[in-house]
Every structure is written in structure tokens, then in C-alpha cells.
């Protein structure tokens, strides 16, 4: 654990966030920029704008994508301090361009160096790089982890589909449900949002300094540059489930509206899981859900008996952190003065932080789910202590039978009172209804009054 990190996502939680570093770190951004610049260079050759590259030469270009730490440092040096005879650029994308030229300058491609970064602006490189970063992070890290949470909830749903449980609306006793069905509510909600997330195509652009292909057309007016940019961006979709899509009408920047769609969907998933964490916290507080103690762990520094629900609390806190960032992204990113301002650049560098807090939250939620057991006896006991919950069933059947004002009669019997199942049975027996209906009513208990909850849990 790096103990001198300012951010906990690179310090305390580094072991949880490490999978994202391959896609969201500064070095990863350099790698994706190299990939965009390299594939663009190859695509210009394939378009026959300059000499045809051999297969070996294309391999040389693509070998640059395997960025080692030492290579990343060279790019950083070019930007900040200078490198060899290259003066410090104070420009991160230009540093990548000069790095490519320096490396290719020692190969057979030294005659084609000026086709690197030809006619494009840094934002062409950047926006495609970020689109790829988002796509890979979602496909390879975040979505699989969310699916793992859904699987965990579905396992609980199936296992406890028939376990009757007191429901609470407004914090008060309400018509019974099953524990499994309540877990299925959460997994179903996440599944729907996850389906939407997977369907989002992340837009990217390749159209020059103000979105009009000005330099491209000036140099090669007969080329269909719109078709070229669409084909180029589509070319990144091989073996990619989170697809990219060309946005042909932009300013200097791609408008980021699709980014916001991604972030808003993750935020929605996070909000659902935050809701789950809070419900679990309450179930643990009520002793309906029991946490398994781990050897050597401490719940409280002074109260030895405690096993605090810290996994769920930690998850809740990290979901809140992530969502606050996603909300800011949604407000900030679609707004750019005139054809471009740079205020989105520093914001985009924090995408990984929001993803990291989400990932930490999912990990801790999964840890919490793995260390719980369900206190079936306590859940059933609590349900039996609230026989008033069958009043809904009784008054509804009485309505069916034409009984006058059954709701009001049950309200008088139950509202604001502590009653027993015997009290309800005595009330039923006193009614002027058929013995058949009385028998029907007397069979209703808090344990069996769960409607279709078991089927819904299995759905």
C-alpha cells in the first residue's frame, strides 16, 4: 500500500483499483494516444496519401503501443523538461507526436515522419483515446464487477425466495414479502440499467481544428474525409462490446454528450446499490441479517462485541463520492465556450477517479454480501409479532363478499394498537358471513400472506 499517496484510491484502496490503472492512468492515456496516432498514420498510408507501408513497418508502428515505464517517462520529459534536442513542449499530445517521430526516425519510416499527426488537432487524438479508455474500462473492469454484484444478489434471491419477511413502508409494518424477492428487486433494477449501459455507443470525432476537415480538404480535396473518419473510428470496434461511433458534426471537441449518458447510467446503478447498502445496514441493525466474524478483526476499539457493517458503509461512502463526480461531469462536460475551451481537459483526467470509487464500492459491497448469513428465525419471529399485516387481506376479501365498510372495521380493530392473531380470528368469527368465507379468512397468516413474492424472486 503506497502510504504517501494523497488519494485513497491510489493508496489505501490501491489493491482494489489496480485493474483500472491499465486503462485510466496517465501512462494508459499516453498508450491510447499512441494507438490513435499510429493507426491514423497507417490509415493515411492505406488511403495512398503517401507511400505504402510494408507489413513489417506497420508492426514497427504498432510496437510503440507496448509502452514501458521508461517510454512513458520519455514522453513526460518531452512535455516537461525536453529530451535530446527536443525542447519542452508544454503540450502533452505534441509530446506524443515528437516521441513517435523520434522512435520512427531510427527506422525505415524516417522518410514519412511528417505524416504523423497530419492535419489533425490534439483533440482528435485525445477524444478517441478517451473513448477507447472508457470503452475498455467498462468492458473489462466495471461491467464485469457490476455483473458479479447482480449474480450475488440473484443467489440470495433464489436461496431465500420463500422466506417470508415483514415489509415496511414509511418505516411501519406492511404487507409481507420474502427476503429473496427484496434482493431480486435490486438485481432487477441494476440489470435494466446495465442493459442500457452496454447499449451506449461512445462517440468520437476525427475532423480537425474546428470540426470542418479544413486542413484535410486543403491538402486533399478529392478525399471523402467524412467517410474516412467514420471508417477509422469504426475500425476500433473489432472485439469490442462497448462500441465507438463517429460523430461527424462537432466543433473542435466531441461534445461529450455520450460521455454524460455513460456517467449518468453508472450513477443510476450506483444509486440503486447505495439504496441496497442502506437496506442491508437496517437489516443488520434489526438482526435479520448477521455478519460472520473474521478471525483477528476488530469492530470497535472499545466495545469488543461489535461487528460493524463497515463493508456496506464503505461501499455507500464510495458510491456517494463517485456519484458526486459523475454529477459534476454531467454539468461540466457538455459546456465549452464557442468552438473550444480547455476546461474539460483537467476534468477528463478524473474519469478514472470516479470509476475507481465505483469499483471500490462494488468490491466492498461484494465483501459485505460474502460475510453475511440470514437470521431466518429472527425474521419469522418479527413477522409473527405483527399479525395486523393481514388486515389488508381480510378487508379485501370482505369487500369481495359485499360486506359494508370492511376497511373501516379493520381500521378500528388494528390501527394504533398492539393486537394478536387471536384478536383478528375473534373478529372474523363475529362477522355475519358464510362459514366458507370465515374458513378462508382464518387460513391467512402473516407467514403465508406473501402473494407472488416467491415467483417474483425466481423471475
N, C-alpha and C positions, 0 to 999 in steps of 0.2 A: 504494500500500500504506500503510494507516494505521500509522505506526511507533510510535505511543504507545498502541496497544491492549494490554490485559493478556492477552487470549485470542488465540492464534494464528488461531482460526477467523474472527475479525474483523480480524486484522492480516495476518500472513504469507499466510494462505490465503483472504483475502477474495475474491479473484477466483474461487476455486472455490466458495465458499459463498454468493456473492451471489444465486444463483437462489432460495435458501431465505428470504432476507430478506423477500420479498413475502408469505410465509406464516407465518414463525416469529418475526419481530421484535416488539418491544414495540408499535410502530406497527401492525403487522399484527394483533396481538391487539386493539387498540383498534378497528380496522376491522371485525373479525369480531364484536366485541361490538355495534357499531353495527348491523351487519346483523341480528343476532339480535333486538335491541331494536326495530329498525324493522319487521321482518317480523312480530314479535309484535303490535306496535301496529296494523299493518294487519289482521292476522288477527282481532283483537278487534273491529275495525270490521266486517269481513266477517261476523263472528258476530252482528252487530247489537246488541252490548252498548252501543254509543254510536253517534253519527250516522255515516252512510255517508260514506266519504271519496271524493272525486272522483278520477278518473284522474290529474288534474294534481297533486292533493295527495299521492297515492301516489308520484308521480315526485319530488316535493319531499322526501319522507321518504327515498326511495332515493338521492337525490343526496348524502345525508350519507355514504353508504358510500365515496364517492370522497374519501378522506381525504388531504388535503395535509399537508405537514410542518408548516405553520403551524397547521392544525387540531389535529394531534396535540399540538402544544405547548400549545394552549389546554386540552385535556383534562388534560395533565400539570400545568398551572398550577392548574386547578380542584382537583386532588387535593393538590398540594403547597403552593402559595402562595396560592391563591384567585384569582378572576378576576371583574372588575366588582364586583357586590355579593354574589358567591358566596364564602362563607368556604371555606378549605381543608377538603376533606372527609376527608383521610387515608384514603380508600377509593376504589380505582380504578374499580370498577363504578358507584358512585354518581356519580363524576366524569363518566362517560359519560352517565348519565341526565341530569345537570344540563346537560351540553353539548347534548344533544338538545333539551331544553326551552328553552335559551337560543336555539338556532337556529330552532326552530319557533315560538318566541314572537314572531317578527317576521313570521309568515305567517298565512294564514287558519286555520291549525291551532292558534292560540293558545287557542281555547276547549276544546281536547281534551288539554291538556298532562298532566293527571293520569292519563291512560290509558297514558302512557309508564311502563314498569316496573310495571304494575298487577298486584298480588297475587303477584308472583314474588320470589324471593330472588336475590342476586347469583350464586349457584352455578347457578341455572337459565340465566342468561346465559352464565356462564363455561364450563360444561361443554359446551354446544352450540357455543360459539365454538372451544374446543379440539378438539372432534370435527371441525369444519369445517377447522381448521388442519391436523390430522393427515391428513384425507382429501385435501386439496389438495396437501399436501407429498408424500404418497405418489404420488398420481395424476400430478402434473405434474413432479415432480423425481426422487424416489428410485427409483421403479419403472422409469421410462424409462432411468435410468442403469444400473440393475442389468441390464435387458434388453440394454443396449449391451455390458456385460461378457459376458453369455451369447452374444451374437452374435459377439464377438471370439473367444471360446473355440471356438464351433462352426466358425468359419472355419479355425482351426488344426486342429480335429478332422478336417474334411473334407480339408484340404490334405495332412495327414500321416497319413491313416488307414492307409496301407500301409507306413509307415516302421517297420521292426522295431527294437525297443529292449529293452535289458536291463532287466528289472524287479528291484526289490529289496524283499525282505521282511525285516524285522529288520535292515535295512542290508546284507544279504547278497544275492549273486546269486540270482535266482529265475526261474521260467518266463517267457520273453519276452512282451512286449506290443508295442503300437505307440504311438508318440508321440501320434498322433491319438486313439486310444482313451482314453489317460490324460487328455487335455483334455476328451473327451466325458464322462468320469466327473464332472468338476467342473461342466460346464454342465448335465448332467442333474440333479445334486444341487440346484443353485440353482433350476432350473426347477420342481422339485417344491415347494420351499419358497415360491417366488414365486407359484405357483398357490394355495397356502394363504393367502398374504398377501392376495392380491386378493379372496379369498372372505370375509375377515373384515368383518363389518358393525360399524362403530364405534357403540357405544351412547351414547345421550344421554337426558336426562330434562328434563321441564318440569312439576314438580309441587309447587313451593312449599318452604317453610322446613324442613319435616321429611318431605317426600315424600307428604303426605296430601291435598294440594289444600285445606288448611284455609281459607285466605283466599278462594280461588276459590269454594268451596262456600258460605261465609258470605255472600258478595256475590251469587252467582247459583246457588242450589241446584238449579235445574232443568237446568242445562247439563251435558252429558256431557263432563266435563273430561278423562277418560282418552282418549276418542275424539279430543277436540280436540288433546291433546298428541301423540298418535300421528300424526295428520294433519299437525300443524305440523312435526314433525321429519321425517316422510316428504317434506314439501314441499321440503326442501333437496336431494333426491336427483336432481332434474332435471339431465341432462347430467353426472352424477357416477358414475364407475365404482366408486369406493371408497365404498360406501353407508353412510348413517347408519341407525340403528334405534332406536326408542323403547324405553327401559327403564322400565316402569311401576311397578316395585316397588323403591323406594330409600329411603334416609334423606335428609338434606339434600343429600348428594352422590350422584352416579352412582358406583358402586363401583369403577370403573376396571379391572374385570377384563378388559374388551375391550381397553383400552389395553395391558395386560400381554400379551395374546395377540398384538397387533401388535408390541410390542417384542421379545417372545421369538422371533417369527418372523424379524424383521430380525436379531436376534442370531445366530440359527441360520445365516442367509445369510452374515453377516459371518464366522462361524467357518469356514464352508466356504471362503470367499475367503482367510481367513488361512492355511488349510491350503494353498491354491494358491500363495500368496506364498512360503511356506516351501519348497514343492517347486520352484518356479521358481528360488529362491535356490540350491538344491542343484544343479539342472541347469546353472545359470550357473557355479557353482563347479567343476563337473566338465567345463566347456567343451562341454557338449552343446547348450547354448543360448548364443548370442553376442549381446552388446549392441552396437548400432551407435553409434559415437561421433558426438556432435553438435559442430559447429564452435564453438570457443570455450569449451566446457565443461571443467571440471576434475574428475577423480575423486578425487585425493588432493593435499593441499597440499604433499607432499614426494616422492611417488612418481609420476612423470609418466606411467607406463604404464597406470595403473589406470582402469578404467571400473567403478565400484562399482554394485551392483544397488540403488541408492538408491530408485528408484521403488517397487520391491516391498517394500523395508524400510520406507519411509514409509507405504505402504499398510497393512502389517502393524501398525505402531505406532498408526495412527489407528483401525484396526478394534478393537484392544485397548482404546483409550480409549472408543470408542463402546460397546463391549460391557460395560465396567465400569459405565457409566452405565445401560445397559438393565437390567443385573442389579440395580442398586440400585433402579431404578424398579419392577421386579417385586416386590422385597421390601417397598418402602415404600408404594406407591400403594393396594393393596387394604386397608390397615390405617388406620382412622380411629376415634378414640375415640367411643364411643356414636353419637349421630346426626351428629356432625361435629366435626372439628378442622381447623385451618387449615394444618397442617404439609405438606399436599400442594401448597399454592399455590406456594411458592417452588420446589418440586421440578418442578412442571409448567412453570415458566418455563425449565427447562433441557432440555425436549424438543428444542428447536431445536439445542442444542449437540450432543446425541447424534446427531441427524440430520446435522448439519454434519460431524462427524468421520467419519461413514459416507460422506458424499458426497465428502469429500476423499480417503478411502481408495479409493473406486471410480475417481475421476479419476486418481489416481496409478497404480493397477493398469492402467488403460487406457493411460496413457502408457508404462508398462513393456512392455505387450504390443505396442505400436506400434513400439518401438525394438529388438525382438529379431529374430534370424534363427536358424534351426535348423541346427546343425552336423551334417549328415547323415553325413558321413564319420567324424566322431569317434564318433557314436552307434553306427554299424555296426562300427567298429573295436573299441569296448568290448564289444559283444555277441560278436564273434568271439573275443575274448580269454577268454570264459567258456563254452567248449563243454560244461562239466559241466551246464549247464541243461537239456540234452536227456536227462539221465539219467532224469528223470521219465517222459518219453515211452517210453524204451527199456524200463524196468521194467514199465510199464503194459501195453505190447504183449506182453511176455513172460508177464505174468500171464494175459492173454487166451489165450495159447497153452498154458497149463498148465505152464510152466516152474516148477521148485521154487525158492522163496526168491529171486526175482529182485531184490527190493528190497535184500536183504542183500548180494547180489553187487555191485550197483551202488554201494551204500554203501561197500563195501570198495575199489572201484575209484576212487571220486571224493572221498569225504569227507575234508576237511582236506588235500587235495593239489592241486598245480598240474598239470593234465593237458591234453593236446591232443586235437583231434578224431581224430587218428590213433590215439591210445590207445583211444578209445571204439570206433573201427572195428575195431581188432585184437581187442578184447574181443568184439564182435559176431561176428566171423569165427570165433572159437574156440568159440562156442556150438553145442550139439548140437540145432539147429533146422533147418527146411527152408530151402533156398536162397531160396524165395519170401519168407519172413519176413525173412531176412537182407537181401535187397534192399530190402524195405520199411523196415527199420531204418536201413540205410545212406543212404537218401534224406533222413533227418531231419537238419536243420542248425539252428543257433541262429536263422538268419535266417528259415526257413520254419516254425518251431515257434511260431506265434503264435495258433493256434486260430481263434476267430471275432472276433479283435480288430478286424480291418478292417470287418467288418459292424457290430459294436457301435459303432464310431466314426461310422458313417454312419446309425445308427438314429435 
